[in-house]
Amino acid sequence: MSLQRLVVDFMFFVIVTYIIIPNLVLRFIGIGTFKRQKSEGVALTFDDGPDPDYTPRILDVLERYNVPATFFVVGENAASYPDLIKEIQGHGHQLGIHCQQHLCPWFLNPWATWRKWDEGVATLERLTGQNVEWIRPPWGLFNLALWLWLKWRKKKVVLWNVEGLDWFTQRRPEQITDRVLKKMSVGSIVLLHDSGGQPRAPENTVCALESICRKLTVERRLPVVSLDLSK
């Protein structure tokens, strides 16, 4: 067997072991992750913040409709806007970590993976004074090192089963609303964003959230509840 063939076979083994298998097990099969919650209601979650322009506006909408949510924050953003973390807490919402930086796990080596996630957890715990129990990886993607980190640190992975595809600027508020409401059911975990994505994409999310909260709480009378993974 030639050296070139050995290198190709080794790289294939690394890709399958480090990337494909963890994503197959954790993301697609859902072993060891939560795509739905336990309570008889739906849970709204927001990724990529906090953001000084959009997060306060989202908090205002949630407060107006008395709707709880969970924010999976990026550690470096949280460190840049600690007052927003306090504001999220002050409104009674839950917090989880979305890694220290919004980086694709597929391109992080094992040492960088552990370091970035430990940094993210430490950042959020320092700002909140509370233990971080829930994590959500960027794009919902995994590598083998993250899988092992989850086991070692005893963290729960919160994914989703409904998403608004709201990271695209061209995604109009009514499109986000229609997609979320069409796919939502009791126990759903909904993914939205209060930062990140294409430029000004969260503007559409803010507008869509008003309609989503109104239709859920007033028209459908479907309870929007805090994320519950305890049962």
Secondary structure, DSSP 8 states (H G I E B T S, - for coil): --HHHHHHHHHHHHHIIIIIHHHIIIIII-TTEESB-SSSSBEEEEES---TTTHHHHHHHHHHTT--EEEEE-HHHHHH-HHHHHHHHHTT-EEEE--SS---GGG--HHHHHHHHHHHHHHHHHHHSS---EE--GGG---HHHHHHHHHHT-EEE--SEE--TTSTT--HHHHHHHHHHH--TTBEEEEESS-SSTTHHHHHHHHHHHHHHIIIIII---B-------
